[in-house]
Amino acid sequence: MQADKPTDIENDLDEEPGEEVESAPPLRVGEEQELGSSGIKKKLLKRGRGWETPGPGDEATVHYVGTLLDGTKFESTRDKDEPLTIKLGNGQVTSGVDDGIITMTKGEIALFTLPAEKGYGVDGRDDVVPPNSVVRFEIELISWISVVDVSKDGGIIKKVMEKGQRNGGPGYLDEVLVKYRVELVDGTIVAETPEEGVEFYVKDGHLCPALPKAVVTMERGEKARLIVQPQYAFRKQGRDASEGFHSIPQNSVLNIDVELVSFKPVIDVTGDAKVFKKILKEGEDALSANEGATVTITYMGRLEDGTVFEKKGIDGETPLNFVTDEEQVITGLDIAAATMKKGERAVLTIHPDYGFGNVEVRRDLAVVPPSSTLTYEVEMLDCIKEKAPWQMNNNERIEAAGKKKEEGNLLFKSGKYQRAAKKYDKAAEYVSEEISFGDDVLKLAKPLRLSCWLNGVACSLKLNDFQGAIELCSKVLDVEFHNVKALYRRAQAYMGNADLILAELDIKKALEADPENREVKLIQRNLKQLQVESNKRDAKLYANMFARTPIVTKKLKVDKTENDRKDEEIVSMEVENVAHTSHPNN
């Protein structure tokens, strides 16, 4: 089985049905085994190193000796001690040789026995291999270079000269540090980075279109050679000489030797491209801080022109302690801090929507103008996370749920419904029905969970999230089918969604459970008014839809047939029936 091969090569291969060749299972030295259903037999003569194998499209350097079954040698690279480099998949020697090599590891020597169809077939080869001959190849895999068609059209071919660290490569948003040298096909150097390399954001591009496209396929420390066709280089126009570099002629093919020295991951924290976090140093913990975590950070805040407007924990300043998701700092810093790990250093870029908005704000060291984009250099010194529900005992869960609910109540009273809803949702999580409680604790957990769901419904209604309110009410009613508050609020949500029939059903159920409930009676009156208005609209709609349209001509009057008059009478009766049966009193 081929390991660590880029899928973009594999997915582009057009293999004939039945031509798949399975990699050899582990063999002992001297053992022979057939490779799948290919008819090829492999005998291991010397074990290789590692576990990686080359794949179709790669360039393998091998020694081989070809013989007939009687031992007659017809070809050998060892005679001249000159190994051969072949592109796998092209059948440069035979298709069977390619199929054998992709099962080998570096340094391995194996003997392959090929049936005629995997060797030289019915024609044989000159006078040295008779027609329909079974042949043998003793092959030593010296090394190989992975080859990737980056652009999928042959426009950017990447040859991996030295593999990277195999822990993933950069993404579209990341900042990369690369070294490169650009040559024309005649060897003329036309561009080269300084010794320390050059940094750029992948999304912004650099040099030519091929470079960022290739870089995102590389791993940290990887070195590669790119063969770039003009459409991914400088196209027809080429490039004029500048900054000490040669000009690039029109329609030039480029050879680019590139090394991905390192990269800094950049994360779109909010998902709307308004808070970015560039990680300068990875944190120590496996998990990041979360909402409600107590964090200690140092930071320096700058405006776009570099003006420092605030700093904490730097130059003798005291570090900042705060609880995430408590609005103790600006929203962008709050949200980003919750994603950081202890020991992590990062640069945050914060849009005004998550900063100070469109107002002028005076901070410790400078005034922040309206609509300012902010940059924070932040280090997470310490982070005390809230316990997850599964880390708590039952009493701790009850206490944590009650605390979150109270926090939600305060937020609700201050009109912060979105954040209140999150608190109620978190509180309900602590006393989830999936947690096994004893009977004594269950008496506390169940009503607390229902109360949090119902409070969440109140938030959803304030936010006009009627579907969310319906779903939460339904959760409550799955536990207590007669819960009047849940029926009442779900009816409100149905009315908000203009689903008056379901709203009426919930109101009837609520009145059956509590016939004298004033709030339910009031919403019932509101519902009836909505039904009357809805019926009027429906009747008008049907009347307009089926209204008579007289046919008038200047010279010819067409009388209605008897069938036409009957059809109109039927339609008129149907409209009347719809209007009549939809009345709330029927």
C-alpha positions in Angstrom: 0.0 0.0 0.0 1.4 3.4 -0.9 1.9 5.6 2.1 1.8 9.4 2.4 1.0 10.0 -1.3 -0.8 13.2 -2.3 -4.3 12.2 -3.4 -4.3 14.8 -6.3 -2.0 12.5 -8.2 -3.9 9.3 -7.4 -7.3 10.7 -8.2 -6.2 11.8 -11.7 -4.9 8.3 -12.8 -7.0 6.5 -15.4 -6.6 2.8 -14.6 -8.2 0.1 -16.7 -10.7 -2.1 -14.9 -8.9 -5.1 -13.4 -5.5 -3.5 -13.6 -5.2 -2.5 -10.0 -2.1 -4.0 -8.4 -2.2 -4.5 -4.6 0.9 -3.8 -2.6 2.6 -6.9 -1.3 1.9 -7.9 2.3 4.9 -8.1 4.5 7.3 -10.8 3.2 10.1 -12.6 4.9 13.4 -12.6 3.1 13.4 -15.5 0.6 9.6 -15.7 0.6 7.6 -15.4 -2.7 4.1 -14.2 -3.1 1.7 -13.2 -6.0 0.7 -9.5 -6.1 -3.1 -9.6 -6.0 -4.6 -10.9 -9.3 -1.9 -9.3 -11.5 -0.1 -12.5 -12.2 3.2 -10.9 -10.9 5.2 -12.8 -8.3 7.5 -11.1 -5.9 10.3 -12.7 -4.0 12.0 -10.6 -1.3 15.8 -10.7 -1.5 16.7 -7.9 0.9 14.4 -5.9 3.2 14.2 -2.1 2.7 14.0 0.7 5.1 10.9 2.4 6.5 7.4 1.7 5.2 6.8 4.3 2.5 6.6 3.2 -1.1 6.6 5.2 -4.3 3.5 5.7 -6.4 2.4 6.3 -10.0 3.9 9.5 -11.4 6.9 9.4 -9.1 10.5 9.2 -10.4 12.2 6.1 -9.1 16.0 5.5 -9.4 16.7 1.7 -9.6 19.2 -0.9 -10.5 17.7 -3.9 -12.4 18.7 -7.1 -14.1 16.3 -8.7 -16.6 16.5 -12.4 -17.4 14.5 -15.2 -19.1 13.4 -18.2 -17.0 16.5 -20.1 -18.1 18.7 -17.4 -16.6 19.6 -15.7 -19.9 20.3 -12.1 -19.2 18.9 -9.6 -21.7 19.3 -6.3 -19.9 21.2 -4.9 -16.9 22.0 -1.5 -15.4 24.6 -3.1 -13.2 26.9 -3.9 -16.1 27.7 -0.2 -16.5 27.0 0.6 -12.8 24.6 3.3 -14.0 21.2 3.2 -12.2 18.2 4.2 -14.2 15.6 6.9 -13.2 12.1 6.1 -14.5 8.8 7.8 -14.2 6.4 5.2 -12.8 3.3 4.6 -14.7 4.8 5.3 -18.1 5.9 1.7 -18.8 9.4 2.9 -19.5 10.8 -0.6 -18.9 7.6 -2.7 -18.8 4.3 -2.1 -17.0 5.1 -5.1 -14.7 8.3 -3.4 -13.5 6.3 -0.3 -12.6 3.8 -2.4 -10.8 6.5 -4.1 -8.8 8.4 -1.0 -7.8 5.3 0.6 -6.2 5.4 -2.2 -3.7 9.0 -1.6 -2.6 10.6 0.4 0.2 13.8 2.4 -0.1 16.9 0.1 -0.3 14.8 -3.1 -0.9 15.9 -5.7 -3.4 13.3 -8.1 -4.9 12.9 -10.6 -7.7 9.8 -10.1 -9.8 8.4 -12.8 -12.2 6.2 -11.2 -14.8 3.7 -13.0 -17.1 4.0 -12.1 -20.8 1.2 -9.5 -20.7 3.1 -7.6 -17.9 6.4 -8.1 -19.8 7.0 -7.8 -23.5 3.8 -9.5 -24.7 3.2 -11.3 -27.9 5.9 -9.4 -29.8 8.7 -10.1 -27.4 11.7 -7.7 -27.6 14.1 -7.7 -30.6 16.0 -10.9 -30.6 16.6 -11.1 -26.9 13.1 -11.8 -25.5 11.0 -14.4 -27.5 7.3 -13.7 -28.0 5.0 -14.6 -25.0 7.9 -15.0 -22.6 7.7 -15.0 -18.9 10.6 -12.8 -17.7 12.2 -11.9 -14.4 13.6 -8.6 -13.1 15.8 -8.3 -10.0 15.2 -4.8 -8.9 16.9 -2.6 -6.2 15.0 0.6 -5.3 17.7 3.1 -4.6 15.5 6.1 -4.1 12.6 8.0 -5.5 11.2 11.5 -5.9 7.5 12.2 -5.3 6.0 14.0 -8.2 2.7 16.0 -7.7 0.7 17.7 -10.4 -0.3 20.7 -8.3 -2.6 22.4 -10.8 -4.1 19.1 -12.2 -3.3 20.2 -15.7 0.5 19.8 -15.9 1.0 23.5 -15.4 2.7 23.2 -12.0 4.7 20.0 -11.4 6.2 19.6 -8.0 9.1 17.2 -7.4 9.7 16.6 -3.7 13.5 16.7 -3.2 13.4 16.5 0.6 10.4 15.7 2.7 9.1 17.8 5.5 7.9 17.1 9.0 4.7 15.4 8.1 2.5 17.3 10.5 0.5 19.2 8.0 1.1 22.2 5.9 -0.1 25.8 5.7 -3.6 26.9 4.8 -4.9 29.7 2.6 -4.9 32.3 5.4 -1.5 31.4 6.9 1.7 33.4 6.8 4.6 31.4 5.3 8.4 31.8 5.4 10.0 30.5 2.2 13.3 30.4 0.4 13.4 30.1 -3.4 15.5 30.4 -6.5 14.0 30.9 -9.9 15.7 29.8 -13.1 14.9 29.8 -16.8 15.3 26.4 -18.6 18.8 27.5 -19.7 19.9 27.8 -16.1 19.8 31.7 -15.9 18.8 32.8 -12.4 16.1 35.4 -12.6 15.0 35.7 -9.0 16.2 34.6 -5.5 15.3 35.3 -1.9 17.7 36.6 0.7 19.4 33.9 2.8 16.8 34.4 5.6 13.9 33.9 3.1 10.8 35.9 2.6 7.5 36.0 4.4 4.0 36.5 2.9 0.4 35.5 3.4 -0.7 32.7 1.1 -3.9 34.5 0.3 -2.0 37.6 -0.9 0.2 35.6 -3.3 3.8 36.2 -4.1 6.2 36.2 -7.1 3.8 34.4 -9.5 0.5 32.4 -9.2 2.4 29.0 -9.0 4.2 29.8 -5.8 1.3 30.1 -3.3 -0.5 27.2 -5.1 2.5 24.9 -4.5 3.3 26.1 -1.0 -0.1 25.0 0.4 0.8 21.4 -0.8 4.1 21.5 1.2 5.0 20.6 4.8 7.3 22.5 7.1 10.9 21.9 6.1 10.0 20.4 2.7 12.2 21.2 -0.3 10.9 20.9 -3.8 11.5 21.8 -7.4 8.6 23.3 -9.4 8.4 23.1 -13.1 6.0 26.0 -14.0 4.4 26.6 -17.4 3.8 30.2 -18.5 0.1 30.3 -17.6 1.1 29.9 -13.9 4.3 32.1 -14.2 4.4 35.4 -16.1 2.3 34.4 -19.2 2.8 36.1 -22.5 4.1 39.4 -21.2 7.0 38.0 -19.2 8.6 40.4 -16.7 10.9 43.4 -17.0 14.3 43.4 -15.2 13.9 45.0 -11.7 15.7 45.3 -8.4 18.9 43.6 -9.8 17.1 40.6 -11.2 17.1 39.5 -14.8 14.1 40.0 -17.1 11.9 37.0 -17.8 11.1 36.5 -21.5 7.6 36.0 -22.8 6.1 32.5 -22.4 8.9 31.3 -20.2 8.9 28.0 -18.4 10.4 28.4 -14.9 12.2 26.0 -12.6 11.7 27.1 -9.0 13.6 25.5 -6.2 11.6 26.3 -3.1 11.9 25.5 0.6 9.0 26.0 3.1 11.1 27.1 6.1 8.1 27.6 8.5 4.6 29.0 8.7 2.4 30.7 11.2 -1.2 29.5 11.3 -3.9 32.2 10.9 -7.4 31.4 12.1 -10.6 33.2 11.3 -11.8 33.1 14.9 -15.3 34.5 14.3 -15.9 32.9 10.9 -16.8 36.2 9.3 -13.3 37.4 8.6 -13.5 40.1 11.3 -11.2 38.6 14.0 -8.0 36.8 12.9 -5.5 35.1 15.1 -2.0 34.5 13.9 -0.2 32.0 16.1 3.4 33.0 16.8 4.0 30.2 19.3 2.0 27.1 20.0 0.6 26.6 23.5 1.5 23.9 26.0 -2.0 22.4 26.7 -3.9 20.0 24.6 -7.1 22.0 25.0 -7.7 25.8 24.7 -9.4 28.0 27.2 -13.2 28.0 27.0 -16.1 30.2 27.8 -16.1 31.0 31.5 -12.3 30.3 31.9 -10.3 32.6 34.1 -7.3 33.7 32.1 -4.2 35.7 32.7 -2.7 37.5 29.6 -0.2 40.1 28.6 -0.9 42.2 25.6 0.0 45.3 23.6 -2.7 46.9 21.6 -1.9 49.0 18.5 -3.7 51.0 15.9 -3.1 50.4 12.2 -0.5 53.1 12.1 1.5 51.4 14.9 0.4 53.7 17.7 0.3 51.8 21.0 -3.0 52.6 22.8 -2.8 50.1 25.7 -0.6 47.4 27.2 -0.8 45.0 30.1 2.0 42.8 31.6 4.7 44.5 29.6 7.4 46.9 30.8 6.5 46.4 34.4 2.7 46.5 33.8 0.5 44.1 35.7 -0.9 41.3 33.5 -4.6 41.3 32.9 -6.9 38.7 34.6 -10.5 38.3 33.4 -13.2 35.7 32.8 -14.0 34.9 29.2 -17.5 35.5 28.0 -18.2 38.0 30.7 -17.7 41.2 28.6 -14.8 42.4 30.7 -12.8 43.2 27.6 -13.7 44.0 24.0 -15.6 41.2 22.2 -12.8 40.3 19.7 -10.2 39.9 22.5 -12.7 38.0 24.6 -13.6 35.5 21.8 -10.0 35.0 20.7 -8.7 34.5 24.3 -11.1 31.6 24.7 -9.4 29.9 21.7 -5.9 30.2 23.2 -3.8 27.7 25.1 -1.5 28.3 28.1 1.8 29.5 26.8 0.4 30.5 23.3 1.5 33.7 21.7 -0.6 35.3 19.0 -1.3 38.4 17.0 -5.0 39.3 16.8 -6.4 41.6 14.1 -9.8 42.9 15.2 -12.4 44.6 13.0 -14.3 47.6 14.6 -17.4 45.5 14.9 -15.6 43.4 17.5 -13.6 46.3 18.9 -14.7 49.7 20.0 -17.2 50.2 17.1 -17.8 53.6 15.5 -17.1 55.7 18.6 -14.0 57.4 19.9 -12.5 55.8 23.0 -9.7 57.1 25.3 -7.5 54.3 26.5 -4.4 54.3 28.8 -1.8 55.5 26.2 -3.8 56.9 23.3 -7.2 57.7 21.9 -8.7 55.1 19.7 -10.5 56.8 16.7 -13.9 55.7 15.6 -14.1 52.6 13.4 -10.5 51.5 14.2 -9.1 48.1 13.2 -7.0 46.9 16.2 -4.0 44.7 16.5 -3.2 42.9 19.8 0.0 41.0 20.5 -1.2 38.5 23.2 0.4 35.9 25.4 -1.6 33.5 27.5 0.2 33.2 30.8 -2.3 31.1 32.6 -5.7 29.6 32.1 -8.0 28.0 34.7 -10.8 26.3 32.7 -14.3 25.6 33.9 -14.8 21.9 34.7 -16.7 20.0 32.0 -19.9 18.3 33.2 -18.2 14.8 33.0 -15.5 16.1 35.4 -18.0 17.0 38.1 -20.0 15.0 40.7 -23.7 15.4 40.8 -23.8 18.1 43.4 -21.2 20.1 41.5 -23.3 19.8 38.4 -26.4 21.1 40.2 -24.4 24.0 41.6 -22.8 24.9 38.3 -26.2 24.8 36.5 -27.7 27.1 39.1 -24.9 29.5 38.7 -25.1 29.6 34.9 -28.9 30.1 35.1 -28.4 33.1 37.4 -25.9 34.6 35.0 -28.4 34.1 32.2 -31.1 35.8 34.2 -28.9 38.9 34.7 -28.0 39.0 31.1 -31.7 38.6 30.1 -32.7 41.5 32.3 -30.1 43.7 30.7 -31.4 42.8 27.2 -28.4 40.6 26.2 -30.6 37.8 24.9 -28.1 36.1 22.7 -25.6 35.7 25.6 -28.3 34.8 28.0 -29.4 32.0 25.7 -25.8 30.6 25.7 -25.8 30.6 29.5 -29.1 28.8 29.8 -27.9 26.2 27.2 -24.7 25.7 29.2 -26.7 25.3 32.4 -29.0 22.7 30.9 -25.9 20.8 29.7 -24.7 20.4 33.3 -28.0 18.7 34.2 -28.5 16.9 30.9 -30.9 13.9 30.9 -28.0 11.8 29.6 -26.3 12.1 33.0 -27.2 9.4 35.5 -28.5 11.1 38.7 -29.7 9.5 41.9 -33.3 9.9 42.9 -32.6 12.6 45.4 -30.5 14.7 43.0 -32.9 14.0 40.0 -35.6 15.9 41.9 -33.4 19.0 41.6 -31.9 18.3 38.2 -35.1 17.7 36.2 -36.9 21.0 37.1 -33.7 22.9 36.7 -33.2 21.6 33.2 -36.8 22.3 32.2 -36.5 25.9 33.7 -33.3 26.5 31.7 -35.0 25.3 28.5 -38.0 27.6 29.1 -35.8 30.5 29.8 -33.9 29.7 26.6 -37.3 29.9 24.8 -37.9 33.4 26.2 -34.6 34.4 24.7 -35.5 32.9 21.3 -38.8 34.7 21.2 -37.0 38.0 22.0 -34.7 37.3 19.1 -37.5 36.2 16.8 -35.9 32.8 16.5 -39.3 31.1 16.4 -38.0 27.7 15.2 -35.5 27.6 18.0 -38.2 28.4 20.5 -40.4 25.6 19.1 -37.6 23.1 19.4 -36.9 24.0 23.0 -40.6 23.9 23.9 -40.9 20.5 22.3 -38.0 19.2 24.5 -39.9 20.3 27.6 -43.1 18.7 26.4 -41.3 15.5 25.7 -40.7 15.4 29.4 -43.9 17.0 30.7 -46.6 16.9 28.0 -48.9 19.1 30.0 -46.5 21.9 30.8 -48.6 25.0 30.3 -45.7 27.4 30.0 -44.2 25.3 27.2 -47.5 25.0 25.4 -48.1 28.8 25.8 -44.7 29.8 24.5 -44.7 27.2 21.7 -48.1 28.7 20.6 -46.5 32.1 20.6 -43.7 30.8 18.3 -46.2 29.1 16.0 -48.0 32.3 15.7 -44.7 34.1 14.9 -44.2 31.5 12.1 -47.9 32.1 11.0 -48.7 28.4 11.7 -52.1 29.2 13.3 -53.5 25.7 13.2 -50.7 24.3 15.4 -50.9 27.4 17.6 -54.6 26.7 18.2 -53.9 23.1 19.1 -51.3 24.1 21.8 -53.7 26.8 23.2 -56.5 24.2 23.6 -54.1 21.8 25.3 -52.9 24.6 27.7 -56.5 25.5 28.6 -57.4 21.9 29.2 -54.5 21.8 31.7 -55.3 25.2 33.2 -58.7 26.5 32.1 -58.4 29.8 34.1 -54.9 30.8 32.9 -55.2 34.5 32.0 -52.1 34.6 29.7 -53.4 31.7 27.7 -56.8 33.2 27.3 -55.3 36.5 26.2 -53.2 34.8 23.5 -56.3 32.8 22.4 -58.0 36.2 21.7 -55.0 37.3 19.8 -55.0 34.1 17.8 -58.7 34.5 16.9 -58.0 38.0 15.6 -55.1 36.6 13.5 -57.4 33.9 12.2 -60.0 36.4 11.1 -57.5 38.5 9.3 -56.0 35.4 7.7 -59.4 34.2 6.5 -60.1 37.6 5.0 -56.8 37.5 3.1 -57.4 33.9 1.9 -61.0 34.7 0.8 -59.7 37.8 -1.1 -56.9 35.7 -2.7 -59.3 33.0 -3.8 -61.8 35.6 -5.1 -59.1 37.3 -7.2 -57.8 33.9 -8.4 -61.1 32.7 -9.7 -62.8 36.0 -10.6 -64.6 36.1 -13.9 -62.7 37.7 -16.7 -65.2 38.7 -19.5 -64.1 38.2 -23.0 -64.8 41.3 -25.1 -64.2 41.7 -28.8 -65.1 44.4 -31.2 -66.8 42.3 -33.9 -67.6 38.9 -32.3 -69.5 38.1 -29.1 -68.8 34.5 -27.9 -71.6 33.0 -25.8 -70.7 30.7 -22.8 -71.4 27.1 -23.3 -73.5 25.2 -20.8 -70.3 23.4 -19.6 -68.5 26.8 -19.0 -71.4 28.0 -16.8 -71.4 24.7 -14.8 -67.6 25.0 -14.2 -67.9 28.5 -12.9 -70.7 27.5 -10.5 -68.5 24.7 -9.1 -65.5 27.0 -8.6 -67.7 29.6 -6.9 -69.1 26.9 -4.5 -65.5 25.8 -3.7 -64.4 29.3 -2.8 -67.4 29.7 -0.5 -66.7 26.4 1.2 -63.0 27.3 1.8 -64.0 30.6 3.4 -66.7 29.0 5.5 -64.8 26.0 6.8 -61.7 28.0 7.7 -63.7 30.2 10.1 -62.4 29.7 13.7 -65.9 29.1 15.0 -66.5 26.1 12.7 
